Amino acid sequence: MAAFDFDKIYPRKNTGSVKYDLAPALGLPEDVLPMWVADMDFRSPECVVEAIIERAKHGIFGYSEAPKGYFEALETWYRVRHNWHVQPAWLVKASGVVYAIAQAVRALTEKGDGVLIQEPVYYPFRDVVEKNDRKPVVSELVYKNGAYHVDFDDFERKIRDNNVRLFILCSPHNPVGRVWTKEELERMGDICLRYGVIVASDEIHADFVYPGYRHTVFAAIKQEFEQNSLIFTAPTKTFNLAGLHISNIFIPNPKLREKFQTETSRSGMSQLGIMGMVACQAAYEGGGAWLDALMAYLGDNVAYMRDFLRTRLPELTLIEPEGTYLTWVDFRTLGMTVEELEQFIKFKACLWLDGGTMFGESGAGFQRFNIACPRAILQDAMERLEKACRSRT
Ligand SMILES: Cc1ncc(COP(=O)(O)O)c(C=O)c1O
């Protein structure tokens, strides 16, 4: 038997799961298959579960700091896996990446300032910008020849014309699955330097990269980028720990770091929960082999979906993911309005996906699938979709 059994299905209903337990409240069919929010249907590595149990046995959960060895675990992970050398002083821990991005928006921009995002993109980016009374400035990614690209002229023009102070980069990109090349990152980063725009690089998906591609940490490209960026990382996607709320933000520039920390104190935030830190350390220390096996499994899931769509649902187009466990599928040939497509997916196919327009207007006609699930669940999803599509003809 394989060392890790990703085929095993763990029932998640009635576990307080956002992914599984919100369906009735949202009026979705009881048997809807959730493939939306980005957490996985796999158990975290055993080393994480054991570390949490071990810590729980102590039975005292007072205010806590990171356990001994926490930073070393992160340092080794980023050096070995991403060829990036982090220093202890750079690290600011936070309860989540979105929370920390919101802090960065408040700390590094003023009300009314422009914040650049690249839609279609992870929807909380726009949300935290708007909710903090800053202006989202969108440089759309361009969909051409089956993949998404940056329009660098538009990127520069948008920065120049809109008083942009901060760029929220999604790297690798959710939902379009791009793993930006070093050259692309360098071009974007150089434009930002030229116009004094700070880069908030959300690299939460950095560990999910398929063979043939390589994640480049933005700050590792050159010293000027290191001093002009905040790198948002977390073990929560990689090891399925989202409910433990732990993220690690690296801010090499002391001035930016101080502003960020001041904003954190202003919001009354101090220590984090102990279990998130325990889990984070255990995962980075002992979860490497599990992750490697997971990546092979996810690669096979992508292949399964690709083959299924090609042979049985050729009217739909998979945007080939270079990274992440989220796939972006083009449904536009079905000729439905956004609302019709939503109804079709939820009530005809009985699938719970993320509709494309959540990620920006340019997502119209697309849907995002979370394929981090046992193959049997993915197969069920594809067959539901096929049945629904065939029932239209
Ligand atoms: C790009 C990106 N950033 C951040 C998050 C969420 O991070 P957190 O749960 O730490 O706020 C997600 C989750 O899907 C994501 O895709």
The ligand as an ORCA input file, in Angstrom:
! r2SCAN-3c Opt
* xyz 0 1
  C      -4.387     33.484     -2.892
  C      -4.945     33.204     -1.533
  N      -4.581     33.969     -0.495
  C      -5.062     33.752      0.743
  C      -5.955     32.736      0.989
  C      -6.522     32.542      2.368
  O      -5.559     32.677      3.321
  P      -5.966     32.789      4.866
  O      -6.936     31.680      5.131
  O      -4.664     32.635      5.568
  O      -6.570     34.136      5.050
  C      -6.370     31.923     -0.071
  C      -7.349     30.862      0.167
  O      -7.944     30.340     -0.740
  C      -5.840     32.149     -1.354
  O      -6.198     31.401     -2.396
*
